[in-house]
Amino acid sequence: MEEQSSNDTPDEQERASKSAPGDPLEHLFVKQGSVRAGWRLLIYAVIFLALWISFSYVLVQIFHPRRGVFSPGFQLAGESASFFSALGAAWVMALIEERSLGSYGLPGRSAFGKLFWQGCLFGLVEIGALVGIIAALHGYSFGSLAEHGAGILRWGLFWAGFFVVVGFFEEFFFRGYSLHTLAEGVGFWPAAVILALCFGAVHWPNVGENWIGVVGVVLVGLFWSFTLKRTGSLWFAVGMHAAFDFGETFLLSVPDSGMVFPGHLSNAALHGPSWLTGGAPGPEASFIDFAILLLFFVIFDRWYPARKTTGAAVMRSAA
């Protein structure tokens, strides 16, 4: 056994003993030569919050938003700031971890490619089939047009762009770096469940939201995690998220997670029992949507069969 050099001072000997392998404090922060997933996730959250607060302060100074007054420019800028805060924090972590930014679920080479458009198709089919069934059971009426002429095009383009940004932010924040890193610590599906619950929780404060709507949000969050696991990419989830919200808010003009926005296409109305229409949260809280999402799990399982690898490895393969 090698002895400590007698030339070392007591302080140096104490520091050496603290840094020795197997030290409990080191074990708390480090596992297999790298910082534990939980601490990396905490660092990511701190960087995200610092960027988001900074961006938000600047946007408030530029737009001077008023409470209760909808500002399209401020809303779009705010969602964009949130996404770039999440992306910027992940970029910093990618440098620290010596990984590519694309390894966290949004590989650049797949940008707006096949998976994105397949996701858009799923999103439009979901909301179209959902509201179509509700209408067939006399729970939905399209109503008169709320916008005309150039207003339809202007609002249509705005909401399409807005919800693409929403898809980018919410998918990357909840299923990008966060899921990639948490999965390294606790496994893919436990991490996916935890983050889907967080995804549902942030929707709870929405005006008109209820617990059934939140359960629907959790379920679709799990489905989007499933698409990530099977494809190694978030591009499908981004496309589906954006298309569903666009169809719900603009094309069919129904509540989206309890919120009704201006600039919708028609004066649509939902009428009937909540199990059918979703009630105040909107069609995404309908039991019909739950059935559609469960069917989507089956369809996607057949479309993209499981790979013989772990969830973390699948996400790394997209880099």
Secondary structure, 3 states (H helix, E strand, C coil): CCCCCCCCCHHHHHHHHHCCCCCHHHHHHEECCEECHHHHHHHHHHHHHHHHHHHHHHHHHHHCCCCCCCCHHHHHHHHHHHHHHHHHHHHHHHHHHCCCHHHHCCCHHHCCCHHHHHHHHHHHHHHHHHHHHHHHCCCEECCCECCCCHHHHHHHHHHHHHHHHHHHHHHHHHHCHHHHHHHHHHCHHHHHHHHHHHHHHHHCCCCCCCHHHHHHHHHHHHHHHHHHHHHCCCHHHHHHHHHHHHHHHHHCCCCECCECCCCCCECCEECCCHHHHCCCCCHHHCHHHHHHHHHHHHHHHHHCCCCCCCHHHHHHHCC
